[in-house]
Every structure is written in structure tokens, then in C-alpha cells.
Amino acid sequence: MRCSTLRSTDLSGECLGTASQFMLYSTRNPEDHSREYHRDPVCEPCGESFRRRPALQARLVPLHVYMPESAFIEIVEGHRLVQDPEHESRCFDCGTTGSVNWFRFQTNGCSGRPESIEVLRHTRDMLQAELPERAAESARLWWDYAVDYLHTHVEDWRVVADDPHYSAFFTFRDREYGVRHDLPGYRFGAEKLPNRGCPMPSIIDDQPGYKQAVFYFHGRETDSGSASFATWTPGHANVTDREQIILYAPEGQIREVLCVPGLWGWDITTGAICDAFGAISHIKLQTRIYE
């Protein structure tokens, strides 16, 4: 997502930076001295420049951006490629640069996206082995290839022997994954755990014709029991507001923002919310809009 600033910080032209922060600011109406409030995505240099201007009363919060597959030039051997000013293409996840053909013939799996590393196959001997042995071998081979060879920086690696689907669990960039040993074609590879490994969220107050969904999360409660929450407003009249999922502190202050460009369905949007803000505990559907 591009920075929304019309001029770069050195005033040399339009800002071409990538938005990484969400700026909340206000401008003063000289006629009645009231203030008009605005919210825009900005890059870090522009955001800091605006924050230092007292008249704007600007505040910056983290911005997450969901990238659909259509945003990439091509997805080759697990690498999601974008244009690069100095090379033909660059992997959005691991930062590797090269031509599309180089990615196609010289790589197999992306170290910045564990779910892309799922092309390994069980040996013929392992197909006849018992579940604990097959699971342990798939965990060992996945580690050898993904971590030792591709240098994927996994954390909290845990091997399990009695799960019918997974042989190991781990975290990567604050996201929970599992190594599946029962993929089609005798393959095994990593996948994101649904809802970060927590039970699927319940939906309460399922009102027909709802305009806003309010999400509550595991682990985002204060000591007093108050909870942070996020709002998604697919029924908003403004398209931009439909694309923004806002995480609020219990007292109502905006803490983080997730942008999902385009109008996507329930599964994709809730998956992006889970990736950005954490495991969802329950969802409340309502006809009124909280802003």
C-alpha cells in the first residue's frame, strides 16, 4: 500500500514510500475553530514529519496490510513476487531478488513463508511405518530442509507423536504453524493453524442484515477483565471504511489498523484479522456501527 502523502518529506515530489503506519490527525477550521478528524496510511518518514507538527495533533499506530494473490506479479515455487526497481522481481516475504525464471528453476519453497514448503514426500519405507515413526520422520525431514537448508527462522519447535494430522508445531513471525504429515500425494509440509490453534470462534447475536462485526480475542484482556476488540464494517457506506478493520483498546482508543484492500469474503477477512491481531475468541454481529 502506497503512502497517502502527496509530497515527500524533502518536497521533491510525490511520496513513493510504502505505508507502514496509520496516522490519526485533525485540522482546524478557521471559521468556527472546530476540528475535522482524518485517518490516513503513511510511511514512517512522512508519519514522523506530520507527528512533529503541533497543529495537526497527529498520532501514529501500527498498520497491517493484507496482500491478496492478485497483488503479486506471480507466485513461483512459493515466492510471492513483486516488482523491484533494481531487479526484475523481489520476493515479498523473504526479500530475495532475481528473475522470474531464476525463482522457477533455482528455488523450492520460501524461507519467509513456511506454508510454501510442502513439496517433500515420504519415502516408500515410511509409507508402511506406524504413525509415531512416520510423524517423527516427517518432522525431522521438514526441519532439515526448511530450517537447516532454507534457514527459516522458526521458534518454539515442538514434535508430537500421537496427532493424526500433525507431526510438529512451531511459531514463525508471531504466527502458529503445524507440520502436516498426511497431505495428498504422500507429501508433508507446514500450514497455518486455524485460529492460531485455538477453538474456532463462536458467533453471538447473529442478527439478520448486520452492518458491523465486532471481534474479541484470546489474551487481549486487562487484569480487570476489560477486553480489546476490533470492528469490521462491511455495511459502511464509505468503501475505504469497509476495508479497514480497527483494533480498539478497552477504553475505546485506536491501537492498530488492518487494511484489507478490495471487498473480500468472510473467510479471507477473518483469516487476515487472526493473522494481524491474534486468535479470535468470539464474534458479535450488530446492526449499529461503533466508530
ABEGO torsion letter per residue (X at the ends): XBBABABBAAGAEBBABBBABBBBBBBBBAAAGBBBBBBBBBBAAAAAAAAABAAAGBBBBBBBBBBBAAABABBBGGBBBBBBAABABBBAAAGBBEBAAAAAAABBEBAABAAABAABBBBAAAAABBAAAAAAAAAAAAAAAAAAAAGBBBBGBBBBAABAABABBBBBGGBBBBBBAABBGGBBBBBBBBGGGBBBBBBBGBBBGBABBBBBBBGABBAAGBBBBBBBBAABABAAAAABBBBBBAAGBBABBBBBBEBBBAAAAAAAAAAAAEBBABBBBBABBBX
